Amino acid sequence: MAARLDPVQEALLTEPCILVNTKDEVLGQASKRECHQVESGTSLLHRAFSLFMFNSRDELLLQQRSDTKITFPGLWTNTCCSHPLATPQEMEEDDQIGARSAAQRRLELELGVPYQDAPVKEIKFLTRILYEAESNAEWGEHELDYILFLKRDQINLNPNTEEVQAVEWVGKEHLQDFLKDLESRNVGITPWFKLCTQELLPFWWKNLDRLEEISDKKIHNFYKK
């Protein structure tokens, strides 16, 4: 028998996600439940975003996911991770406005960041990654993930405990120590954040002041070979 889901998280499973192929071409839509249920070892590929938010000291805001999250509960990850929905605004592809609008919406929902503290025009698109990871035998992630950055001098936070159980600002020079401390306490990080920290984040962090120059239209393929 499947474990009973948290009612707040179960309600969110009705949200319509955007189905895509590996070239990020829209194929249709499916509920969040359908996109995250694992069947025959895989789940439906859908569009997502991962936002990395920095303060004026170039520190990155990390969050620990709530223990009630359906996928990867209790793990630490980047600032905010979710999905553009299959709505006219969030399906808009020009200048990645759909993914950027979704990030603004979820920042308010997860971390209580007012819309005026995260203007869509200041949320910068960097690139996309393609990955797949099982959370357990029933639930997983299979995403074409838009990587977004936001840097703000003042950010008001009021985390939603249904989504986030802890937050931490971490400097570039302290990230590895932070991750080692988590490992020593048997606390994990999400698979997409792990991919970014290993492959891409050091370069991004080094170039925070020239994000528009280093952004690209690539889709970095992290499928297991």
Backbone hydrogen bonds in HBPLUS format (Angstrom, degrees):
<---DONOR---> <-ACCEPTOR-->    atom                        ^
c    i                          cat <-CA-CA->   ^        H-A-AA   ^      H-
h    n   atom  resd res      DA  || num        DHA   H-A  angle D-A-AA Bond
n    s   type  num  typ     dist DA aas  dist angle  dist       angle   num
A0010-GLU N   A0006-ASP O   2.80 MM   4  5.98 155.3  1.87 157.2 165.8     1
A0011-ALA N   A0007-PRO O   3.04 MM   4  6.11 150.5  2.12 139.4 145.9     2
A0013-LEU N   A0010-GLU O   3.04 MM   3  5.22 148.3  2.14 102.5 112.3     3
A0014-THR N   A0011-ALA O   3.41 MM   3  6.17 170.3  2.42 115.9 118.1     4
A0015-GLU N   A0012-LEU O   3.09 MM   3  5.67 166.9  2.10 118.1 122.3     5
A0033-ARG N   A0013-LEU O   3.04 MM  20  4.72 149.8  2.13 138.8 129.3     6
A0032-LYS N   A0015-GLU O   2.76 MM  17  5.49 130.5  2.01 154.2 169.9     7
A0086-ALA N   A0016-PRO O   2.81 MM  70  5.41 154.2  1.87 140.3 144.8     8
A0017-CYS N   A0030-ALA O   2.75 MM  13  5.49 157.4  1.80 161.1 160.1     9
A0030-ALA N   A0017-CYS O   3.18 MM  13  5.49 151.0  2.26 135.3 143.1    10
A0047-ARG N   A0018-ILE O   2.93 MM  29  5.61 153.4  2.00 156.6 165.3    11
A0019-LEU N   A0028-GLY O   2.92 MM   9  5.17 154.2  1.99 127.4 132.6    12
A0027-LEU N   A0019-LEU O   2.78 MM   8  5.33 171.2  1.79 135.5 138.1    13
A0020-VAL N   A0045-LEU O   3.26 MM  25  6.04 160.4  2.30 128.5 133.6    14
A0021-ASN N   A0025-GLU O   3.02 MM   4  5.50 137.1  2.22 136.0 148.5    15
A0024-ASP N   A0021-ASN O   2.91 MM   3  5.27 159.4  1.95 120.5 122.4    16
A0035-CYS N   A0031-SER O   2.95 MM   4  6.26 153.8  2.02 152.4 160.4    17
A0036-HIS N   A0032-LYS O   3.14 MM   4  6.22 133.5  2.37 141.3 151.2    18
A0036-HIS N   A0033-ARG O   3.20 MM   3  5.40 138.5  2.38 101.2 112.2    19
A0037-GLN N   A0033-ARG O   3.04 MM   4  6.09 125.6  2.35 151.6 163.6    20
A0140-GLY N   A0036-HIS O   2.86 MM 104  5.22 148.2  1.97 142.3 151.4    21
A0038-VAL N   A0138-GLU O   2.81 MM 100  5.19 169.9  1.82 131.7 134.3    22
A0039-GLU N   A0042-THR O   2.77 MM   3  5.50 162.3  1.80 169.0 165.2    23
A0042-THR N   A0039-GLU O   3.17 MM   3  5.50 161.4  2.21 110.8 116.3    24
A0046-HIS N   A0142-HIS O   3.13 MM  96  6.62 152.8  2.21 149.8 155.9    25
A0144-LEU N   A0046-HIS O   2.93 MM  98  6.08 156.2  1.98 149.2 153.1    26
A0048-ALA N   A0144-LEU O   2.94 MM  96  5.87 153.7  2.01 142.8 138.4    27
A0146-TYR N   A0048-ALA O   2.89 MM  98  6.08 171.5  1.90 128.1 128.8    28
A0049-PHE N   A0082-SER O   2.92 MM  33  5.67 151.2  2.00 147.1 145.2    29
A0082-SER N   A0049-PHE O   3.17 MM  33  5.67 153.0  2.25 145.5 153.6    30
A0050-SER N   A0146-TYR O   2.79 MM  96  6.11 155.4  1.85 160.7 159.1    31
A0148-LEU N   A0050-SER O   2.92 MM  98  6.06 171.7  1.93 151.5 152.4    32
A0051-LEU N   A0080-CYS O   2.77 MM  29  5.17 175.1  1.78 170.2 169.7    33
A0080-CYS N   A0051-LEU O   3.36 MM  29  5.17 154.6  2.43 139.5 139.4    34
A0052-PHE N   A0148-LEU O   2.79 MM  96  6.17 153.3  1.86 149.5 157.4    35
A0150-LEU N   A0052-PHE O   2.97 MM  98  6.33 148.2  2.07 152.2 151.6    36
A0061-LEU N   A0053-MET O   2.95 MM   8  5.77 163.8  1.98 171.1 175.8    37
A0054-PHE N   A0150-LEU O   2.75 MM  96  6.19 159.3  1.79 159.5 166.9    38
A0152-ARG N   A0054-PHE O   3.05 MM  98  6.49 159.0  2.10 161.4 160.4    39
A0055-ASN N   A0059-GLU O   3.06 MM   4  5.57 143.9  2.19 142.3 153.3    40
A0058-ASP N   A0055-ASN O   2.95 MM   3  5.32 154.5  2.02 120.3 122.0    41
A0060-LEU N   A0170-VAL O   2.82 MM 110  5.22 160.2  1.86 150.8 144.1    42
A0170-VAL N   A0060-LEU O   2.85 MM 110  5.22 161.3  1.88 141.6 147.0    43
A0062-LEU N   A0168-GLU O   2.81 MM 106  5.25 171.7  1.82 152.2 155.0    44
A0168-GLU N   A0062-LEU O   2.96 MM 106  5.25 150.1  2.05 143.3 145.8    45
A0063-GLN N   A0077-THR O   3.09 MM  14  5.58 160.2  2.13 142.7 149.0    46
A0077-THR N   A0063-GLN O   2.81 MM  14  5.58 147.6  1.91 158.7 169.7    47
A0064-GLN N   A0166-ALA O   2.80 MM 102  5.09 159.5  1.85 148.0 147.4    48
A0165-GLN N   A0064-GLN O   2.90 MM 101  5.67 165.1  1.92 160.6 165.2    49
A0065-ARG N   A0075-LEU O   2.84 MM  10  5.48 170.1  1.85 150.9 147.4    50
A0066-SER N   A0163-GLU O   2.87 MM  97  5.01 153.2  1.94 128.0 122.9    51
A0069-LYS N   A0066-SER O   3.25 MM   3  5.57 168.4  2.26 109.7 113.2    52
A0074-GLY N   A0066-SER O   3.28 MM   8  5.35 147.5  2.39 108.3 110.6    53
A0076-TRP N   A0188-GLY O   3.06 MM 112  6.42 167.0  2.07 146.5 143.8    54
A0190-THR N   A0076-TRP O   2.96 MM 114  6.27 149.2  2.06 165.4 169.1    55
A0087-THR N   A0085-LEU O   2.78 MM   2  5.50 137.7  1.96 104.5  91.3    56
A0091-MET N   A0087-THR O   2.92 MM   4  5.88 124.5  2.23 155.9 169.0    57
A0092-GLU N   A0089-GLN O   3.30 MM   3  5.48 160.1  2.34 103.7 109.5    58
A0098-GLY N   A0092-GLU O   2.84 MM   6  4.67 141.9  1.98 155.8 149.2    59
A0096-GLN N   A0093-GLU O   2.97 MM   3  4.84 154.8  2.04 128.6 121.9    60
A0097-ILE N   A0094-ASP O   3.09 MM   3  6.04 161.7  2.12 127.5 130.1    61
A0100-ARG N   A0096-GLN O   3.06 MM   4  6.26 163.7  2.09 156.4 161.6    62
A0101-SER N   A0097-ILE O   2.85 MM   4  5.88 151.5  1.93 143.0 150.2    63
A0102-ALA N   A0098-GLY O   3.00 MM   4  6.20 154.4  2.06 145.3 152.6    64
A0103-ALA N   A0099-ALA O   2.99 MM   4  6.24 148.2  2.09 143.1 151.5    65
A0104-GLN N   A0100-ARG O   3.15 MM   4  6.46 154.3  2.22 142.9 148.7    66
A0105-ARG N   A0101-SER O   3.03 MM   4  6.32 159.8  2.07 149.1 154.4    67
A0106-ARG N   A0102-ALA O   2.92 MM   4  6.15 162.6  1.95 153.1 157.2    68
A0107-LEU N   A0103-ALA O   2.90 MM   4  6.00 151.0  1.99 147.5 155.2    69
A0108-GLU N   A0104-GLN O   3.34 MM   4  6.58 154.4  2.41 143.5 148.6    70
A0109-LEU N   A0105-ARG O   3.14 MM   4  6.44 156.4  2.20 142.4 149.2    71
A0110-GLU N   A0106-ARG O   2.74 MM   4  5.77 174.4  1.74 157.4 158.9    72
A0111-LEU N   A0107-LEU O   2.95 MM   4  5.38 149.0  2.05 130.9 140.8    73
A0113-VAL N   A0107-LEU O   3.27 MM   6  5.55 166.7  2.29 121.3 118.1    74
A0112-GLY N   A0108-GLU O   3.05 MM   4  4.30 130.9  2.30 111.8 117.2    75
A0160-ASN N   A0110-GLU O   2.81 MM  50  5.21 175.8  1.82 143.3 142.8    76
A0158-ASN N   A0111-LEU O   2.72 MM  47  5.37 176.3  1.72 145.2 145.2    77
A0117-ASP N   A0114-PRO O   2.84 MM   3  5.34 148.0  1.95 114.5 124.6    78
A0118-ALA N   A0115-TYR O   3.03 MM   3  5.27 156.3  2.08 107.5 115.1    79
A0122-GLU N   A0119-PRO O   2.91 MM   3  5.42 150.3  2.00 113.9 123.0    80
A0123-ILE N   A0120-VAL O   3.09 MM   3  5.24 153.7  2.16 105.8 113.9    81
A0124-LYS N   A0149-PHE O   2.71 MM  25  5.05 157.8  1.76 162.2 161.0    82
A0149-PHE N   A0124-LYS O   2.76 MM  25  5.05 155.1  1.82 144.1 152.9    83
A0126-LEU N   A0147-ILE O   2.88 MM  21  5.56 165.7  1.90 167.9 164.0    84
A0216-ASP N   A0126-LEU O   2.77 MM  90  6.16 160.1  1.81 175.4 173.3    85
A0147-ILE N   A0127-THR O   2.86 MM  20  5.41 176.1  1.86 154.0 154.9    86
A0220-HIS N   A0128-ARG O   2.83 MM  92  6.14 164.2  1.85 152.1 146.6    87
A0129-ILE N   A0145-ASP O   2.86 MM  16  5.11 152.7  1.94 138.5 147.1    88
A0145-ASP N   A0129-ILE O   2.70 MM  16  5.11 155.2  1.76 165.0 164.3    89
A0130-LEU N   A0220-HIS O   2.82 MM  90  6.02 153.4  1.89 161.9 157.2    90
A0222-PHE N   A0130-LEU O   2.74 MM  92  5.62 159.6  1.79 156.6 163.8    91
A0131-TYR N   A0143-GLU O   3.15 MM  12  5.78 160.9  2.19 158.3 164.1    92
A0143-GLU N   A0131-TYR O   3.02 MM  12  5.78 139.4  2.19 153.8 166.0    93
A0133-ALA N   A0141-GLU O   2.84 MM   8  5.32 162.6  1.87 152.8 156.2    94
A0141-GLU N   A0133-ALA O   2.77 MM   8  5.32 170.5  1.78 164.5 166.5    95
A0135-SER N   A0139-TRP O   2.88 MM   4  5.57 150.9  1.97 132.7 141.3    96
A0136-ASN N   A0139-TRP O   3.08 MM   3  5.47 159.6  2.12 156.2 154.2    97
A0163-GLU N   A0160-ASN O   2.85 MM   3  5.52 156.7  1.90 121.0 128.4    98
A0164-VAL N   A0160-ASN O   2.82 MM   4  5.82 168.5  1.83 157.6 161.5    99
A0174-HIS N   A0171-GLY O   2.95 MM   3  5.20 150.8  2.04 107.8 117.3   100
A0178-PHE N   A0174-HIS O   2.96 MM   4  6.16 155.5  2.02 152.8 160.4   101
A0179-LEU N   A0175-LEU O   2.87 MM   4  6.18 159.0  1.92 157.0 162.4   102
A0180-LYS N   A0176-GLN O   2.89 MM   4  6.09 154.4  1.95 146.1 153.5   103
A0181-ASP N   A0177-ASP O   2.92 MM   4  6.10 151.8  2.01 145.2 152.5   104
A0182-LEU N   A0178-PHE O   3.06 MM   4  6.38 156.2  2.12 146.2 152.3   105
A0183-GLU N   A0179-LEU O   2.99 MM   4  6.26 160.8  2.02 147.3 152.4   106
A0184-SER N   A0180-LYS O   2.91 MM   4  6.16 152.1  1.99 145.5 153.0   107
A0185-ARG N   A0181-ASP O   3.23 MM   4  6.47 131.2  2.48 139.3 151.0   108
A0185-ARG N   A0182-LEU O   3.01 MM   3  5.21 138.2  2.19 101.6 113.8   109
A0187-VAL N   A0182-LEU O   2.88 MM   5  4.95 171.5  1.88 144.3 143.1   110
A0186-ASN N   A0183-GLU O   3.01 MM   3  4.89 162.6  2.04 106.5 109.6   111
A0194-LYS N   A0190-THR O   2.94 MM   4  6.18 154.3  2.00 153.2 161.2   112
A0195-LEU N   A0191-PRO O   3.01 MM   4  6.22 157.4  2.06 144.6 149.8   113
A0196-CYS N   A0192-TRP O   3.09 MM   4  6.32 158.1  2.14 142.4 148.1   114
A0197-THR N   A0193-PHE O   2.89 MM   4  6.11 161.8  1.92 151.8 156.6   115
A0198-GLN N   A0194-LYS O   3.05 MM   4  6.16 152.8  2.13 148.3 155.1   116
A0199-GLU N   A0195-LEU O   3.00 MM   4  6.00 157.5  2.05 148.9 155.0   117
A0200-LEU N   A0196-CYS O   2.91 MM   4  5.04 146.1  2.02 129.1 140.2   118
A0201-LEU N   A0196-CYS O   2.69 MM   5  5.35 179.4  1.69 147.9 148.0   119
A0203-PHE N   A0200-LEU O   3.13 MM   3  5.69 123.1  2.47 115.6 128.0   120
A0204-TRP N   A0200-LEU O   3.14 MM   4  6.41 165.0  2.16 154.6 159.3   121
A0205-TRP N   A0201-LEU O   2.80 MM   4  5.88 173.4  1.80 166.8 167.7   122
A0206-LYS N   A0202-PRO O   3.11 MM   4  6.18 153.0  2.19 139.0 145.9   123
A0207-ASN N   A0204-TRP O   2.96 MM   3  5.22 140.8  2.12 103.7 115.5   124
A0210-ARG N   A0207-ASN O   3.00 MM   3  5.40 165.5  2.02 116.7 120.6   125
A0213-GLU N   A0210-ARG O   3.08 MM   3  5.41 129.3  2.35 103.6 116.7   126
A0214-ILE N   A0210-ARG O   3.27 MM   4  6.66 146.3  2.39 148.0 157.3   127
A0215-SER N   A0211-LEU O   2.99 MM   4  6.02 122.9  2.33 147.4 160.7   128
